Amino acid sequence: MLPATAKTSFLSLLVLVLGLSITLTVASPARHGRDVGRNRRVLRGNGPSEGFAHGPPPGFRPGRGPASYPSPSPAAPDASSDPASSSTTPDPTTAAPSPTAPDPAQDSSTASAGASPASSSDPLSTATLPLNGNGLPSPLAGLSVKIVAVGRGTQNYTCATSDSSTTPVAIGAVADLFDGRALVSANANANDNNYDALTTATNTALNDPAAGGLPAIGQHFFAGPTPVFAVPDTGTFFGSKLAAVPAPGGANAGTRAEGAVDWLDLADKGGSSGIAQVYRLETAGGKPPADCSGQQPTLEVPYAAQYWMLA
């Protein structure tokens, strides 16, 4: 039998142990709940850090986390990753390369190729006009031949009446211009075979709207009383008559044997560009009838001519 004092001490110790056990049992679930809540706040979808938005909690081992961690729920999609709602910033490493600076040497050669040749290398620069001593003045000082064209069109006139009491009055001309430069050689003169070829081409043009296949290069027409020559790759000329002489004997009299129009020397009237003087030579046809007997109010007489343009 234990003394009464010992029994009392034993019972007090038993009560203390039982109370401590009850306290631990009650407190444990609450602490577990707090741990789960903390872990849920840390977990955030599937990502590069095993589903943790700001890195794994201390002690986490990939694929072997504590069993108390819940499986992470899929995170809400990030609007910034939606191609329909954002624009992609170009990667500077893959951006298009800057244009390559031009090579000065290549630039120089290209410019030289496109530039007009110097007069010393231009086969027309030393060509002599076939004036044949017909009385027209020589070209103005400092000018050289730039264009030789075959013109083909009509000389135009009006008649005030249809009887012999009036004569046709010139009102201008309209013609297509064809390139005859290939038929002219350097240092050529009036007896050169190339000039013969040019004369043949002029006579052919009188009856051939295509001028024997020569390339078309421009047009000749009148603006009021002013003759105009428009050659797009060279310039535009507004002329004023300096001199005129009759066509030489033996010139092509034209489709109706009406005779060849005069040879002319035209100077710049003002406002011209690229062309400073024009000669009309080797004319064929274009002359009006002697009077207006039996004629319409307007007459168009076919003609052809060489136009030598200087600058």
KEFI-8794 format. One record per residue (C-alpha): residue in one letter; x, y, z. Coordinates in pm, 1 decimal, always signed. Layout:
residues N
<guvo romar="a" xx="X" yy="Y" zz="Z"/>
...
This chain:
residues 311
<guvo romar="m" xx="+0.0" yy="+0.0" zz="+0.0"/>
<guvo romar="l" xx="+131.9" yy="+339.4" zz="-98.1"/>
<guvo romar="p" xx="+122.0" yy="+608.0" zz="+157.7"/>
<guvo romar="a" xx="-143.6" yy="+871.0" zz="+102.9"/>
<guvo romar="t" xx="+117.8" yy="+1129.4" zz="+10.4"/>
<guvo romar="a" xx="+261.4" yy="+912.4" zz="-266.2"/>
<guvo romar="k" xx="-78.4" yy="+845.3" zz="-413.3"/>
<guvo romar="t" xx="-147.5" yy="+1215.9" zz="-431.1"/>
<guvo romar="s" xx="+181.8" yy="+1285.3" zz="-612.1"/>
<guvo romar="f" xx="+124.8" yy="+1005.6" zz="-863.3"/>
<guvo romar="l" xx="-225.5" yy="+1128.7" zz="-948.7"/>
<guvo romar="s" xx="-98.8" yy="+1483.8" zz="-998.3"/>
<guvo romar="l" xx="+174.1" yy="+1360.7" zz="-1235.3"/>
<guvo romar="l" xx="-78.6" yy="+1152.6" zz="-1435.1"/>
<guvo romar="v" xx="-311.0" yy="+1450.3" zz="-1472.0"/>
<guvo romar="l" xx="-18.8" yy="+1664.9" zz="-1597.9"/>
<guvo romar="v" xx="+82.6" yy="+1407.1" zz="-1861.8"/>
<guvo romar="l" xx="-275.6" yy="+1362.0" zz="-1986.4"/>
<guvo romar="g" xx="-323.4" yy="+1741.8" zz="-2015.5"/>
<guvo romar="l" xx="-5.9" yy="+1782.1" zz="-2216.3"/>
<guvo romar="s" xx="-111.2" yy="+1507.9" zz="-2460.5"/>
<guvo romar="i" xx="-453.0" yy="+1666.5" zz="-2513.6"/>
<guvo romar="t" xx="-290.6" yy="+2008.5" zz="-2584.8"/>
<guvo romar="l" xx="-56.0" yy="+1861.5" zz="-2845.1"/>
<guvo romar="t" xx="-339.6" yy="+1674.0" zz="-3017.1"/>
<guvo romar="v" xx="-557.1" yy="+1984.4" zz="-3048.9"/>
<guvo romar="a" xx="-275.9" yy="+2212.8" zz="-3166.9"/>
<guvo romar="s" xx="-138.5" yy="+1977.8" zz="-3437.2"/>
<guvo romar="p" xx="-431.5" yy="+2005.4" zz="-3690.8"/>
<guvo romar="a" xx="-429.0" yy="+2383.5" zz="-3669.2"/>
<guvo romar="r" xx="-58.9" yy="+2394.8" zz="-3745.4"/>
<guvo romar="h" xx="-102.0" yy="+2150.2" zz="-4034.7"/>
<guvo romar="g" xx="-375.1" yy="+2373.4" zz="-4178.0"/>
<guvo romar="r" xx="-148.8" yy="+2675.3" zz="-4162.0"/>
<guvo romar="d" xx="+128.7" yy="+2483.7" zz="-4341.6"/>
<guvo romar="v" xx="-108.9" yy="+2375.1" zz="-4620.7"/>
<guvo romar="g" xx="-231.2" yy="+2732.5" zz="-4663.9"/>
<guvo romar="r" xx="+124.4" yy="+2859.3" zz="-4686.7"/>
<guvo romar="n" xx="+214.2" yy="+2599.1" zz="-4944.4"/>
<guvo romar="r" xx="-94.4" yy="+2677.6" zz="-5155.0"/>
<guvo romar="r" xx="+9.3" yy="+3041.3" zz="-5166.0"/>
<guvo romar="v" xx="+352.6" yy="+2939.6" zz="-5291.0"/>
<guvo romar="l" xx="+233.8" yy="+2691.5" zz="-5555.6"/>
<guvo romar="r" xx="+149.2" yy="+2846.1" zz="-5897.9"/>
<guvo romar="g" xx="+91.4" yy="+2632.9" zz="-6205.9"/>
<guvo romar="n" xx="+345.7" yy="+2442.0" zz="-6417.6"/>
<guvo romar="g" xx="+657.4" yy="+2640.5" zz="-6494.6"/>
<guvo romar="p" xx="+1029.8" yy="+2633.6" zz="-6512.9"/>
<guvo romar="s" xx="+1060.0" yy="+2606.6" zz="-6129.3"/>
<guvo romar="e" xx="+858.1" yy="+2288.5" zz="-6091.2"/>
<guvo romar="g" xx="+531.2" yy="+2483.3" zz="-6059.6"/>
<guvo romar="f" xx="+649.6" yy="+2742.5" zz="-5805.9"/>
<guvo romar="a" xx="+599.1" yy="+3102.0" zz="-5905.6"/>
<guvo romar="h" xx="+884.3" yy="+3244.2" zz="-5701.7"/>
<guvo romar="g" xx="+1107.2" yy="+2939.7" zz="-5670.5"/>
<guvo romar="p" xx="+1055.8" yy="+2622.7" zz="-5462.1"/>
<guvo romar="p" xx="+1011.8" yy="+2638.3" zz="-5084.3"/>
<guvo romar="p" xx="+1313.4" yy="+2547.7" zz="-4872.6"/>
<guvo romar="g" xx="+1398.6" yy="+2180.3" zz="-4881.6"/>
<guvo romar="f" xx="+1208.9" yy="+2108.6" zz="-5205.1"/>
<guvo romar="r" xx="+1363.6" yy="+1836.5" zz="-5421.8"/>
<guvo romar="p" xx="+1244.3" yy="+1809.0" zz="-5785.3"/>
<guvo romar="g" xx="+993.7" yy="+1525.3" zz="-5821.6"/>
<guvo romar="r" xx="+1020.7" yy="+1432.4" zz="-5452.4"/>
<guvo romar="g" xx="+841.6" yy="+1708.1" zz="-5266.2"/>
<guvo romar="p" xx="+664.4" yy="+1645.4" zz="-4933.4"/>
<guvo romar="a" xx="+347.0" yy="+1442.6" zz="-4965.3"/>
<guvo romar="s" xx="+156.9" yy="+1722.1" zz="-4794.1"/>
<guvo romar="y" xx="+206.3" yy="+1957.1" zz="-5098.3"/>
<guvo romar="p" xx="-106.8" yy="+1957.2" zz="-5312.2"/>
<guvo romar="s" xx="-78.7" yy="+1912.8" zz="-5689.3"/>
<guvo romar="p" xx="-44.0" yy="+2257.9" zz="-5848.3"/>
<guvo romar="s" xx="-349.0" yy="+2386.6" zz="-6033.5"/>
<guvo romar="p" xx="-296.0" yy="+2521.2" zz="-6390.2"/>
<guvo romar="a" xx="-223.3" yy="+2891.5" zz="-6378.8"/>
<guvo romar="a" xx="-447.7" yy="+3140.1" zz="-6560.3"/>
<guvo romar="p" xx="-313.2" yy="+3227.6" zz="-6908.7"/>
<guvo romar="d" xx="-94.2" yy="+3536.4" zz="-6925.0"/>
<guvo romar="a" xx="-244.1" yy="+3794.1" zz="-7163.1"/>
<guvo romar="s" xx="+103.5" yy="+3915.7" zz="-7256.2"/>
<guvo romar="s" xx="+177.2" yy="+3578.2" zz="-7420.7"/>
<guvo romar="d" xx="-129.1" yy="+3591.5" zz="-7645.6"/>
<guvo romar="p" xx="-13.2" yy="+3670.6" zz="-8002.7"/>
<guvo romar="a" xx="-349.6" yy="+3826.7" zz="-8080.8"/>
<guvo romar="s" xx="-321.3" yy="+4075.8" zz="-7793.7"/>
<guvo romar="s" xx="+46.3" yy="+4164.1" zz="-7807.3"/>
<guvo romar="s" xx="+316.6" yy="+4240.9" zz="-8056.5"/>
<guvo romar="t" xx="+643.7" yy="+4055.2" zz="-8059.6"/>
<guvo romar="t" xx="+953.3" yy="+4263.2" zz="-8000.0"/>
<guvo romar="p" xx="+1204.9" yy="+4188.9" zz="-8276.7"/>
<guvo romar="d" xx="+1514.7" yy="+4002.3" zz="-8169.0"/>
<guvo romar="p" xx="+1805.9" yy="+4237.6" zz="-8247.2"/>
<guvo romar="t" xx="+2019.4" yy="+3937.0" zz="-8332.1"/>
<guvo romar="t" xx="+1779.9" yy="+3835.1" zz="-8608.8"/>
<guvo romar="a" xx="+1683.3" yy="+4182.3" zz="-8734.0"/>
<guvo romar="a" xx="+1725.7" yy="+4258.5" zz="-9101.9"/>
<guvo romar="p" xx="+2078.2" yy="+4376.0" zz="-9180.8"/>
<guvo romar="s" xx="+2135.5" yy="+4743.1" zz="-9253.0"/>
<guvo romar="p" xx="+2170.8" yy="+4834.5" zz="-9622.6"/>
<guvo romar="t" xx="+2523.8" yy="+4797.6" zz="-9741.6"/>
<guvo romar="a" xx="+2694.1" yy="+5128.8" zz="-9810.8"/>
<guvo romar="p" xx="+2760.7" yy="+5179.1" zz="-10182.0"/>
<guvo romar="d" xx="+3105.2" yy="+5101.5" zz="-10305.6"/>
<guvo romar="p" xx="+3259.4" yy="+5432.9" zz="-10423.9"/>
<guvo romar="a" xx="+3449.6" yy="+5253.4" zz="-10697.3"/>
<guvo romar="q" xx="+3136.2" yy="+5087.0" zz="-10824.9"/>
<guvo romar="d" xx="+2944.3" yy="+5415.0" zz="-10797.1"/>
<guvo romar="s" xx="+3203.5" yy="+5589.8" zz="-11006.7"/>
<guvo romar="s" xx="+3197.8" yy="+5330.8" zz="-11282.2"/>
<guvo romar="t" xx="+2818.1" yy="+5332.2" zz="-11292.3"/>
<guvo romar="a" xx="+2805.9" yy="+5709.5" zz="-11318.3"/>
<guvo romar="s" xx="+3061.5" yy="+5705.4" zz="-11594.7"/>
<guvo romar="a" xx="+2863.3" yy="+5445.3" zz="-11788.3"/>
<guvo romar="g" xx="+2546.5" yy="+5655.2" zz="-11772.4"/>
<guvo romar="a" xx="+2708.2" yy="+5989.2" zz="-11848.7"/>
<guvo romar="s" xx="+2697.3" yy="+6149.6" zz="-12191.7"/>
<guvo romar="p" xx="+3020.0" yy="+6087.8" zz="-12377.9"/>
<guvo romar="a" xx="+3259.6" yy="+6376.7" zz="-12414.2"/>
<guvo romar="s" xx="+3254.8" yy="+6549.1" zz="-12747.4"/>
<guvo romar="s" xx="+3596.9" yy="+6406.1" zz="-12830.7"/>
<guvo romar="s" xx="+3451.0" yy="+6051.8" zz="-12822.5"/>
<guvo romar="d" xx="+3117.2" yy="+6137.9" zz="-12983.5"/>
<guvo romar="p" xx="+3123.5" yy="+6022.7" zz="-13348.8"/>
<guvo romar="l" xx="+2886.5" yy="+6305.7" zz="-13440.6"/>
<guvo romar="s" xx="+3094.8" yy="+6581.5" zz="-13283.6"/>
<guvo romar="t" xx="+3323.2" yy="+6608.2" zz="-13587.4"/>
<guvo romar="a" xx="+3060.1" yy="+6541.4" zz="-13854.0"/>
<guvo romar="t" xx="+3041.7" yy="+6804.8" zz="-14125.8"/>
<guvo romar="l" xx="+2698.6" yy="+6925.9" zz="-14231.9"/>
<guvo romar="p" xx="+2621.1" yy="+6853.3" zz="-14600.6"/>
<guvo romar="l" xx="+2557.4" yy="+7218.6" zz="-14689.2"/>
<guvo romar="n" xx="+2710.9" yy="+7171.8" zz="-15035.9"/>
<guvo romar="g" xx="+2786.7" yy="+7541.0" zz="-15061.5"/>
<guvo romar="n" xx="+2417.9" yy="+7615.9" zz="-15099.3"/>
<guvo romar="g" xx="+2437.9" yy="+7953.0" zz="-14928.7"/>
<guvo romar="l" xx="+2324.3" yy="+7860.1" zz="-14575.6"/>
<guvo romar="p" xx="+2552.2" yy="+8000.0" zz="-14301.5"/>
<guvo romar="s" xx="+2786.3" yy="+7773.9" zz="-14106.2"/>
<guvo romar="p" xx="+2686.5" yy="+7657.5" zz="-13756.7"/>
<guvo romar="l" xx="+2720.8" yy="+7901.0" zz="-13468.3"/>
<guvo romar="a" xx="+3057.6" yy="+7898.3" zz="-13291.9"/>
<guvo romar="g" xx="+3110.9" yy="+7626.3" zz="-13033.8"/>
<guvo romar="l" xx="+2827.4" yy="+7400.8" zz="-13150.3"/>
<guvo romar="s" xx="+2853.7" yy="+7043.3" zz="-13275.3"/>
<guvo romar="v" xx="+2608.3" yy="+6790.0" zz="-13413.4"/>
<guvo romar="k" xx="+2405.3" yy="+6603.8" zz="-13149.9"/>
<guvo romar="i" xx="+2112.9" yy="+6458.7" zz="-13342.9"/>
<guvo romar="v" xx="+2057.7" yy="+6368.4" zz="-13706.2"/>
<guvo romar="a" xx="+1691.4" yy="+6291.4" zz="-13767.2"/>
<guvo romar="v" xx="+1484.8" yy="+6195.5" zz="-14067.9"/>
<guvo romar="g" xx="+1155.4" yy="+6380.6" zz="-14057.3"/>
<guvo romar="r" xx="+846.5" yy="+6244.9" zz="-14229.6"/>
<guvo romar="g" xx="+508.3" yy="+6419.4" zz="-14233.5"/>
<guvo romar="t" xx="+319.1" yy="+6697.2" zz="-14409.9"/>
<guvo romar="q" xx="+371.7" yy="+7063.5" zz="-14490.0"/>
<guvo romar="n" xx="+37.7" yy="+7237.5" zz="-14428.9"/>
<guvo romar="y" xx="-123.5" yy="+7526.3" zz="-14614.7"/>
<guvo romar="t" xx="-452.3" yy="+7713.4" zz="-14644.3"/>
<guvo romar="c" xx="-636.4" yy="+7853.9" zz="-14944.2"/>
<guvo romar="a" xx="-868.9" yy="+8151.2" zz="-14911.0"/>
<guvo romar="t" xx="-1047.0" yy="+8060.6" zz="-15237.1"/>
<guvo romar="s" xx="-1053.9" yy="+7762.7" zz="-15471.0"/>
<guvo romar="d" xx="-948.8" yy="+7951.4" zz="-15783.3"/>
<guvo romar="s" xx="-626.7" yy="+8084.4" zz="-15929.1"/>
<guvo romar="s" xx="-671.9" yy="+8428.7" zz="-15772.6"/>
<guvo romar="t" xx="-504.5" yy="+8314.5" zz="-15448.2"/>
<guvo romar="t" xx="-198.3" yy="+8113.3" zz="-15358.4"/>
<guvo romar="p" xx="-151.1" yy="+7866.8" zz="-15068.9"/>
<guvo romar="v" xx="-29.5" yy="+8016.1" zz="-14740.2"/>
<guvo romar="a" xx="+198.0" yy="+7808.3" zz="-14517.9"/>
<guvo romar="i" xx="+61.8" yy="+7742.8" zz="-14168.3"/>
<guvo romar="g" xx="+323.8" yy="+7500.0" zz="-14040.1"/>
<guvo romar="a" xx="+415.9" yy="+7135.2" zz="-14053.4"/>
<guvo romar="v" xx="+374.9" yy="+6811.1" zz="-13860.5"/>
<guvo romar="a" xx="+630.1" yy="+6530.0" zz="-13875.9"/>
<guvo romar="d" xx="+758.3" yy="+6226.1" zz="-13693.5"/>
<guvo romar="l" xx="+1132.5" yy="+6223.8" zz="-13631.4"/>
<guvo romar="f" xx="+1339.3" yy="+5907.8" zz="-13683.9"/>
<guvo romar="d" xx="+1694.2" yy="+5843.5" zz="-13566.0"/>
<guvo romar="g" xx="+1949.9" yy="+5872.2" zz="-13847.7"/>
<guvo romar="r" xx="+2262.7" yy="+5886.7" zz="-13630.4"/>
<guvo romar="a" xx="+2365.3" yy="+5532.5" zz="-13717.8"/>
<guvo romar="l" xx="+2387.6" yy="+5642.4" zz="-14082.7"/>
<guvo romar="v" xx="+2641.1" yy="+5916.2" zz="-14004.2"/>
<guvo romar="s" xx="+3007.2" yy="+5849.7" zz="-13922.3"/>
<guvo romar="a" xx="+3282.0" yy="+6058.2" zz="-13764.1"/>
<guvo romar="n" xx="+3463.1" yy="+6299.1" zz="-13995.6"/>
<guvo romar="a" xx="+3206.6" yy="+6231.5" zz="-14268.5"/>
<guvo romar="n" xx="+3149.1" yy="+6470.8" zz="-14554.6"/>
<guvo romar="a" xx="+2882.8" yy="+6525.0" zz="-14817.8"/>
<guvo romar="n" xx="+3024.2" yy="+6255.3" zz="-15043.4"/>
<guvo romar="d" xx="+3053.8" yy="+5990.2" zz="-14774.3"/>
<guvo romar="n" xx="+2860.0" yy="+5668.7" zz="-14836.0"/>
<guvo romar="n" xx="+2698.4" yy="+5705.5" zz="-14494.0"/>
<guvo romar="y" xx="+2547.7" yy="+6031.8" zz="-14611.3"/>
<guvo romar="d" xx="+2425.8" yy="+5853.9" zz="-14921.8"/>
<guvo romar="a" xx="+2255.1" yy="+5603.8" zz="-14693.0"/>
<guvo romar="l" xx="+2098.7" yy="+5890.4" zz="-14499.6"/>
<guvo romar="t" xx="+1972.2" yy="+6049.0" zz="-14822.1"/>
<guvo romar="t" xx="+1828.2" yy="+5714.6" zz="-14932.2"/>
<guvo romar="a" xx="+1651.8" yy="+5681.4" zz="-14598.4"/>
<guvo romar="t" xx="+1507.4" yy="+6031.5" zz="-14640.8"/>
<guvo romar="n" xx="+1368.6" yy="+5952.2" zz="-14985.4"/>
<guvo romar="t" xx="+1229.4" yy="+5622.0" zz="-14856.9"/>
<guvo romar="a" xx="+1051.7" yy="+5800.0" zz="-14571.5"/>
<guvo romar="l" xx="+856.5" yy="+6010.2" zz="-14818.9"/>
<guvo romar="n" xx="+649.7" yy="+5702.5" zz="-14908.2"/>
<guvo romar="d" xx="+699.3" yy="+5497.8" zz="-14590.5"/>
<guvo romar="p" xx="+534.7" yy="+5606.4" zz="-14261.2"/>
<guvo romar="a" xx="+790.8" yy="+5389.4" zz="-14073.5"/>
<guvo romar="a" xx="+1087.4" yy="+5556.5" zz="-14248.8"/>
<guvo romar="g" xx="+1235.5" yy="+5224.5" zz="-14350.8"/>
<guvo romar="g" xx="+1241.1" yy="+5095.6" zz="-13993.1"/>
<guvo romar="l" xx="+1449.7" yy="+5371.7" zz="-13832.9"/>
<guvo romar="p" xx="+1379.8" yy="+5419.0" zz="-13459.2"/>
<guvo romar="a" xx="+1131.7" yy="+5697.1" zz="-13377.5"/>
<guvo romar="i" xx="+1287.7" yy="+5959.5" zz="-13146.9"/>
<guvo romar="g" xx="+1052.2" yy="+6258.8" zz="-13139.9"/>
<guvo romar="q" xx="+818.6" yy="+6495.7" zz="-13318.0"/>
<guvo romar="h" xx="+821.0" yy="+6822.4" zz="-13509.8"/>
<guvo romar="f" xx="+522.3" yy="+7056.5" zz="-13504.4"/>
<guvo romar="f" xx="+427.9" yy="+7422.2" zz="-13478.7"/>
<guvo romar="a" xx="+312.6" yy="+7619.9" zz="-13175.0"/>
<guvo romar="g" xx="+146.8" yy="+7915.3" zz="-13348.8"/>
<guvo romar="p" xx="+413.6" yy="+8049.0" zz="-13585.9"/>
<guvo romar="t" xx="+700.0" yy="+7880.2" zz="-13394.8"/>
<guvo romar="p" xx="+854.6" yy="+7554.6" zz="-13517.3"/>
<guvo romar="v" xx="+908.9" yy="+7307.3" zz="-13231.7"/>
<guvo romar="f" xx="+1128.9" yy="+6998.6" zz="-13219.8"/>
<guvo romar="a" xx="+1069.9" yy="+6767.0" zz="-12926.5"/>
<guvo romar="v" xx="+1328.8" yy="+6492.2" zz="-12878.2"/>
<guvo romar="p" xx="+1272.8" yy="+6345.1" zz="-12528.8"/>
<guvo romar="d" xx="+1622.2" yy="+6199.9" zz="-12481.7"/>
<guvo romar="t" xx="+1792.8" yy="+6524.1" zz="-12590.4"/>
<guvo romar="g" xx="+1577.5" yy="+6833.2" zz="-12546.0"/>
<guvo romar="t" xx="+1317.9" yy="+7068.2" zz="-12694.3"/>
<guvo romar="f" xx="+1389.4" yy="+7336.4" zz="-12950.8"/>
<guvo romar="f" xx="+1185.2" yy="+7648.4" zz="-13030.4"/>
<guvo romar="g" xx="+1308.9" yy="+7786.1" zz="-13361.7"/>
<guvo romar="s" xx="+1339.6" yy="+8116.2" zz="-13538.5"/>
<guvo romar="k" xx="+1441.3" yy="+8128.2" zz="-13907.6"/>
<guvo romar="l" xx="+1790.2" yy="+8260.9" zz="-13967.5"/>
<guvo romar="a" xx="+1817.7" yy="+8175.2" zz="-14336.8"/>
<guvo romar="a" xx="+1645.4" yy="+7985.2" zz="-14619.2"/>
<guvo romar="v" xx="+1766.1" yy="+7873.4" zz="-14963.2"/>
<guvo romar="p" xx="+1587.0" yy="+7679.4" zz="-15240.2"/>
<guvo romar="a" xx="+1645.7" yy="+7305.9" zz="-15252.6"/>
<guvo romar="p" xx="+1923.0" yy="+7221.2" zz="-15504.6"/>
<guvo romar="g" xx="+1840.3" yy="+7101.4" zz="-15851.8"/>
<guvo romar="g" xx="+1781.3" yy="+6730.6" zz="-15863.0"/>
<guvo romar="a" xx="+1614.4" yy="+6720.3" zz="-15522.2"/>
<guvo romar="n" xx="+1327.0" yy="+6473.9" zz="-15482.2"/>
<guvo romar="a" xx="+1019.7" yy="+6657.9" zz="-15615.0"/>
<guvo romar="g" xx="+775.4" yy="+6461.1" zz="-15397.3"/>
<guvo romar="t" xx="+480.6" yy="+6227.8" zz="-15447.7"/>
<guvo romar="r" xx="+298.1" yy="+6475.2" zz="-15675.3"/>
<guvo romar="a" xx="+604.9" yy="+6629.6" zz="-15840.1"/>
<guvo romar="e" xx="+524.3" yy="+6953.7" zz="-15656.6"/>
<guvo romar="g" xx="+889.5" yy="+7017.9" zz="-15571.9"/>
<guvo romar="a" xx="+1104.1" yy="+7012.3" zz="-15260.2"/>
<guvo romar="v" xx="+1066.9" yy="+7271.9" zz="-14985.6"/>
<guvo romar="d" xx="+1351.5" yy="+7508.4" zz="-14896.6"/>
<guvo romar="w" xx="+1652.5" yy="+7423.2" zz="-14687.3"/>
<guvo romar="l" xx="+1653.7" yy="+7617.3" zz="-14359.4"/>
<guvo romar="d" xx="+1880.0" yy="+7735.4" zz="-14079.7"/>
<guvo romar="l" xx="+1691.9" yy="+7782.5" zz="-13750.0"/>
<guvo romar="a" xx="+1827.5" yy="+7948.3" zz="-13434.9"/>
<guvo romar="d" xx="+1699.8" yy="+7925.6" zz="-13079.3"/>
<guvo romar="k" xx="+1405.8" yy="+8160.6" zz="-13034.4"/>
<guvo romar="g" xx="+1432.4" yy="+8131.7" zz="-12657.2"/>
<guvo romar="g" xx="+1327.6" yy="+7867.4" zz="-12406.1"/>
<guvo romar="s" xx="+1504.7" yy="+7579.4" zz="-12581.0"/>
<guvo romar="s" xx="+1692.4" yy="+7312.7" zz="-12389.3"/>
<guvo romar="g" xx="+1949.4" yy="+7060.1" zz="-12511.3"/>
<guvo romar="i" xx="+1935.9" yy="+7189.8" zz="-12870.5"/>
<guvo romar="a" xx="+2067.3" yy="+7529.8" zz="-12988.4"/>
<guvo romar="q" xx="+2044.1" yy="+7523.8" zz="-13370.0"/>
<guvo romar="v" xx="+1861.3" yy="+7313.1" zz="-13631.5"/>
<guvo romar="y" xx="+1921.9" yy="+7276.5" zz="-14006.1"/>
<guvo romar="r" xx="+1660.5" yy="+7137.4" zz="-14244.4"/>
<guvo romar="l" xx="+1850.2" yy="+6974.2" zz="-14534.0"/>
<guvo romar="e" xx="+1802.2" yy="+6724.2" zz="-14817.0"/>
<guvo romar="t" xx="+1430.4" yy="+6796.7" zz="-14844.4"/>
<guvo romar="a" xx="+1194.7" yy="+6580.4" zz="-15050.6"/>
<guvo romar="g" xx="+851.0" yy="+6706.2" zz="-15157.1"/>
<guvo romar="g" xx="+633.1" yy="+6931.7" zz="-14942.2"/>
<guvo romar="k" xx="+603.6" yy="+7228.0" zz="-15178.5"/>
<guvo romar="p" xx="+251.5" yy="+7367.9" zz="-15241.0"/>
<guvo romar="p" xx="+87.6" yy="+7405.1" zz="-15582.3"/>
<guvo romar="a" xx="+137.7" yy="+7734.0" zz="-15764.7"/>
<guvo romar="d" xx="-214.5" yy="+7857.6" zz="-15684.0"/>
<guvo romar="c" xx="-535.6" yy="+7750.3" zz="-15507.1"/>
<guvo romar="s" xx="-724.6" yy="+7653.4" zz="-15820.9"/>
<guvo romar="g" xx="-940.5" yy="+7351.0" zz="-15737.8"/>
<guvo romar="q" xx="-795.8" yy="+7320.9" zz="-15386.1"/>
<guvo romar="q" xx="-965.6" yy="+7265.5" zz="-15049.5"/>
<guvo romar="p" xx="-940.3" yy="+7533.0" zz="-14776.5"/>
<guvo romar="t" xx="-656.9" yy="+7332.1" zz="-14617.7"/>
<guvo romar="l" xx="-383.0" yy="+7135.7" zz="-14791.4"/>
<guvo romar="e" xx="-147.4" yy="+6872.1" zz="-14652.3"/>
<guvo romar="v" xx="+147.9" yy="+6799.3" zz="-14878.1"/>
<guvo romar="p" xx="+367.2" yy="+6496.8" zz="-14788.6"/>
<guvo romar="y" xx="+736.3" yy="+6568.5" zz="-14732.8"/>
<guvo romar="a" xx="+1056.3" yy="+6428.5" zz="-14582.9"/>
<guvo romar="a" xx="+1377.2" yy="+6600.8" zz="-14474.5"/>
<guvo romar="q" xx="+1693.9" yy="+6563.9" zz="-14272.6"/>
<guvo romar="y" xx="+1710.8" yy="+6762.9" zz="-13948.9"/>
<guvo romar="w" xx="+2060.8" yy="+6824.7" zz="-13816.1"/>
<guvo romar="m" xx="+2041.8" yy="+6940.1" zz="-13453.8"/>
<guvo romar="l" xx="+2336.4" yy="+7106.2" zz="-13281.1"/>
<guvo romar="a" xx="+2424.1" yy="+7195.0" zz="-12923.0"/>
